[in-house]
C-alpha cells in the first residue's frame, strides 16, 4: 500500500491546483471561487521511484455555517484520519488568517506529520512573505507555486522523507463501476449504502457531488471501485461554468469505467434528462445496469415492476439489452441484485467470440431475412471480433454502404440472441469484402428487413 497524503487548507488557497499538479492531470475542479471542492478526491503522485496516494479535500472551516459546510468539515477530518502525512496549504499573498491559525491547531491535535506549503509564491521576490508562516508552528515551511510548478519538486522530496515506506501492493482493484444519473436521484446515497458509512457527501441540495470520486470497496468478498459522479444535466440546463466542468468530468469517468450504473428516481419515472445520460453511456461504449432507486418511496402494489421495466425500455430503446434492478439506498434493498447484474454485464462485455461461430450466426441471420440493394443480394464474407468492452466486430460484406440502420439493428439483435452480451452495446464495423456476384443472381427488388 502506498502512503496517503492529504491536502488541507481553508477555501481558495489552491489545494485543487496543487492536487492536479501532483497527479499530472486535471482530476479536480479548479475555479476562482471558494468551496469548489467538497468531497475527498484520490489520485497517485509519482516522484523518482517513490509513489503515494494524494487526497484533495474541500475548504476546511472549523466552525461551519451550514449543514453542507459541516458535511465538508466531516469529510476533511476523515481525510486527516486516513492520512500518513498532511500538506497544509496557505496563501502566501494573503498572509496568515485567523482561519489558518484554527486549522493549524486542529492539525496539531491530529498527531500527523505536517508539511506547510505556502502557495502562490510565483517568484523569488515574494520569498520574504514566507517567513511569517513559521508562526503557525510547523517545519519545514516550503514556498511553492502550484499553478506554475515552482517548488513542487522540493515539496515532493520533503514528503518522501516524512511519509512511511510503501507496503506490498494489494491484489487487483476490481471492476470499476461508475454511478451516473441526473442530480438528486440518490447516487451518493447508493454508494454510501454499499459502503455502510458516509464515504461520499450526501445533501438534499441538487448538485452536491461535483467531482468524480473513486472508492475501492469489497462487497460480498469481491473487489470493486465505485466512481460517484456529479449529477449530469442536459447541456442546455447547465448554466454555471462550474457545473459544465462537473459534467465533463462525469463523462470522462465513463471512459475509465467497466460498468455504468444508471440511477433513476422511482418516484419520477424516466425523464428526458435520463435519456440524455443513458445516451452518453451508450456512446462511451460502457456496459450498463439500470438501477431504479428510491423504490421504498413507491407505495406497495401501486406500480408493478414489470410496468416500470416496460416504460424504461420504451423510453430508452437503445438500452433494451441492459438489466433493470430496483434499489433503496435507505433500506439497502436490492444491493445484492444490483451487484449480481454488475458482475454479469462486466463479464459479458469482455466476452470473445471465435470467427467461425460469429460468421455462422451472421449468415444465418441474413438467410432468415435477406437484404438487397439495386438488385444485388447482401452477403457476408467474413467476421472477426477486434475488441471487447464494448464487443466490436469487423464484418466484410459486399454492400457496406447500403446497410439500413433498421437492418443493422436486426443483425445486432441476432448476435445478442446467439451470444448474449447483456448490458453491453455492440459495435459493427463494416468493411468492403471480396468475391464476385454470379451472373443472373439478382433479387427482384431491394428489401431492408425491419427489426
N, C-alpha and C positions, 0 to 999 in steps of 0.2 A: 504493500500500500504506500502511496505517495504521501508526504506530509501535506497538511492543509494550511493554507494561508488565507486569512480573512482580511478584506479591505474595509476599514471602518472609518467613519468621519461624519461630520454634520452635512446637511444638504448642500449641494452645489459647490463642492470643493474639488471635483474632478476625479471622483472614485471610479466611475464607469469608464472614463477616458483612460485611466491607468490600467483598469482591468483589460480593456481592449488592446492596449499596447502590450501587456504582458502575454496574452494568449495569441497575439499575432493576427487577429482578425476581429471584425465588428460583431460581437455577440450581444453586447449590452447596449441599450439605447442611450444615446448621448444627446442632450439638448440643454440650452442655456436657461433652465428654469429649475427651481428646487423640486425635489420629490419625484423625479422621473423614475428612478429605480425603486421598486417596492419589495419584491421577493429576493431570496438568495439566488444567485446565479453561480454556476460552477464551470470552470474551464481548466485547461492544463497549460502550465508555463514550463518551458524548457530553456535551460541556460547551461551551456557547455554539456557536461554529462549528467547534470542534475535536473530533476523534474519535480514539480509539486502541483497539487490541486489548489487553484486560487478561487476565492469566493468573493463575488461582488455583493454588496448589501445596500439597502436603502439608507437615505439620510437619517442619522440617529438623533432623536430628540428625547432626552431623559424625562421630560415632563410633557407627554403627548397631549395635544389639544382636542383630539377627536378619536373615535373608535378606530378609524383607518390608520391614523398615525400611531396609535397604540399597537395595532397589529404589526406595523413596520418595526416598531421597537422590539416586539417579541421575536420577530424574525432575526433581527440583528443580534440580540442576546443569544439566540440559538446558534447562530454562526460563530459567535465568540466561543461558546462552549465546545463546538466541534473542532475549533482551530488549534493547530500546534503553534502558530505564530500569528500575530496581529500586525498589519501595516496600518498605522493611524495616519490618515491623510488630513492635512490642514492647508489653508490658503495663504501662501506667502505674501500675496498682495494685500490681503485684508488684515493680516496680523492676528494675534490671539484674541478670541472672543470668549465671552462667558460660557457659551455652549461648548467650545473646545475644552475649557477647563473642567466642565462637568463630565464630558466624555472621558477625559484623561483620568478623572477619579474613578469612573466605572471600570476602565481598563486596568487600573492598578489593582482593583479588587478581584479581577478575573484571574490573577496569578498566571498569566500567559506572557511570554516574551513579546515585547512591542518594539517595532521599528517606527520611528516618527519620520514621515515623508512630507517635507514642506514643498507643496506643489505650486505650479505657476511661476517658478523661478526660471525665466526663459533666457537669462544672460548672466554673465559674471558680475555685471554692475548691480544686480539685485541681491547678491550674496549677503550683503550687510544686514538685510532684513531678516535673515535666518536666525541670527544669534538670539533674539528674544524668545524663540520657541524652546530653548533649553529650560525655560521656567516651568514647562509642563512636566519636567522630571523624568524624561526618557532619554536614553542614549543607546545607539548613536542617533543624531539628527542629520537627515540627509536631504539635500536640496535637489529637486527634480523638476522637470517639465514633462508631464505625461503627454501633452499634445505634441511636443517636438522630439521626445525621446531622450532629452538631456538628463543624465544622472540615473537612468533606469538600469543600466548595466551594473552600476555600483550598488544600487538598491538590491538587485538580484544576488549579487555576490555576498552582501551582508545577510540577506535572507538565507542563503545556503549555509552560512556559518552558524546561524541561530536555530534553524529548523532541524528536527531529528532526521536521521537517515531513513530512507525508504525501506519498507519491509517487502518480502516477496509478493509479487502481484497476485491478485485473486484470479480465479478462473474467468472465462469469457463473460462479458457484460450481460448477454442475453438479448432477447427480442426487444427491439426498440419500438415503442408504441406512442404515437402522437395523439393526444386528446384534443380534438378540434371541434369547433362549433361557434355559433354566434354568441354574443355576450350574455352572461347571466342565465345560461341553461344548466349550470351546475358542474362545469368541467373540473374546477379546482376542488369542489366538494367531493366529486367522484374519486379524484386522486387521493385526497385525504382519507376517504373511506377505505381505499385499498391499503394505504399505509398504516391506518389506525391512529394517526396523530396529525397535527396541523403542519405538515411539511410545506404546503402552499397556502399563501394568504387568501382567506375567503372573506368576502364582504358583500353586502347587498348591493352596493353601487356597481352598475354595469361597467365593464372595462377595468376591473381591479387588476387583473393579470395583464401586464403589458409586454413582458419579455417571455421567451420560451424557457422553461425551467426543466432541467433534466434531473430525474430522481431514480437512482438504482433501487430496486425493490425485489425481494423474493416473495413470491405468492404461491402457496402450495408446493414449496420446495423447488420452484422453477424461477430462474432469474429473468428480470425484465428491466428495461429503462423506460420510465414514463416521462413523456415530454408534454408538460402542460403549457398550452399556448394561449396567447392573447385571443380574446373573442374576435372572430373575423366578421366584419360588417361589409355590406355592399359598398363598392368603391364610392358611389355617389353619396353615401351617407356618412363617409368618414371625412369630417371637416378639419380636424386638428392635424397638423403635420406630425405630431407625436403619435397619434393613433394610426396614421398612414404607415409610419415606420413599424409600429407593432404588427400591422397586417403583413408587411413584407417579411418580417422575421418569422411570423407564424407560417407563412408559405414556405420559407426556407426550411423550417422544421420538417415539413412534409418531404422535402428532398432527402433528408437523412434518417428517415424512419422506415421501419419494416411494415408496420400496420398502422392505419389511421382509424381511430375510433371516433365516428361522427356522433356527437351528442345532440339529441333533440329533446325538447321540452314536452313531456307527455300532456301537459295541460294546455298547450297551444297548437299542437299538430305541426304539420310540415309547412314552413313558410318559404317565401321567395328567397330569403337570405340563406336558409338551409340548403336550398337547391344550388345557390351560387357556391357555397362552401363545399358541398359534395362534388361540384364540378371541378373545383381546384384539386381535390384529392384524386379524381379520375384523371385529370390532365397530368398530374405528377406521376401517374402510374402506380399509386400505392394500393395495396390490399386494404379493404375497408370492412369494418364491422359497424353497424348502426346500433347505438345504444339509446333507447327511449327512456330518458331519465325522469325523475320525479313521479314515477309510477304510483308511489304511495299517495299522491295527491288526487288521483283519479278514483272516484267512488266505486267500490266493488260492484260489478255487474252492470255498470253504466255503459262501458265500452268493452268490446271483445278484442283480445289481442290480434286475432286474425283480421279484423276490420282495420286495425291500425297498420298492420303489415301491408295490407292491400292498398291503403292510402299512400304509404311510403313508396311502394313500387309504382303506383300510378303517377305520383308527383316526381319521382326520381327514377324513371325507367332505365337509365344507364347504370343503376345500382341494383338491378334485379338479381344479380349474382351475389350480393352481399347479405350475410346473415343478419337478422334483427333480434336483439335481445332487450329485455325490459329490466331496468335497474332503479334503485333508490339509494342515493348517497346517504340518506338519513338512516334507513334501516339496514343498509348493506345488502338488500335483496338483489339477486341476480348477478352478483360479482363472479361467482363460480362459473355460471353460464357464459358471462362475458369473456372470461379468460379461456374457457374451452373454445369459443369461437375465434379468439385471437390466435391461439395455438394452431387451430385448423387452417385458417386463412394464411398464416405465415408459412406453414409447410406447403400449402397449395401453390403459393406464389413462387416457391423455389423449385417446384417440380420440373423435371426434364422429361421430354418425350422423344423417343428414338425416331429417326426419319421414316422407317418402314411403316409403323402403325400410324404415324401422322399423315403420310401420303395416302394410305388406305382410307382413313377417315374422311379426308377432304374429297377424294374421288367418289366415295360412296355418297357423300352429300350432294355432289354435282349430279350423280346419276339419279338421285331422288328428285331433284329439282334442277333440270338443265337450264342453262342460260345461253343466250347467243346475242351477237351484235352484228349488224349488217350482213346477216345470213351466215355468219361463221359461229360454230359452236364453241363455247368456252371450255378450255381444257387446262388441267393441272399437270405439269410435267415433273416437278419435284418440290419438296418441302423440307425445311430444316429449322429446328429451334436454335436461335442465335443468342438468346439471353433469357434470363429469368428475372423476376421481381421488377417489372412485370414480365410474364411469359411473352416472348416476342418470336415470331416465326417469319422467315423469309420464304416466300412461295413463288415459284417460277410458273408463269401461265402465258398463254398466247395473247390474251387481251387485257393487259394490266390497266389500261386507261379507260376501259369500258365497264368497270365493275360498279354497279349502282350501290349506294350506301345500304339500301334495304337487303340486297343480296349479300353484301359483306356481313351485315348483322346476322343473316341466316347462317352463313358459314361459321361465324363466331359461336353462335348458339349450338351448332352441330359439334364443334370442338369441345364445348362445355359438356354436352351430353356424353361425349366419348371419354373425356379425360378429367372432367371436374373443374379445377381452378376456381373453387368457391371463393368469393370475396375479392378476386383479383381481376383487374382489367386485362384484356388480351390484345396484343398488337400484331397486326398482319402487315408485312412489308411486301408489296407486290413487285415482282421482277419480270422482265420480258424473258420468256423461255424460248428454247429452240424447238425444232420439229416443224414439219411441213403439213399443211392441210391437204388431205387426199382430194383429188378432183371428184366432183359430183356429190361430195358430202356437204350439203348445205341445209341449214334449218329453214323451214318455211317462213318464219317471221321472228324478229327479236323478242326475247322474253327476259324480264327481270323478275326472278322469283321473289315474292314477298317473304317477310319473316314468318 
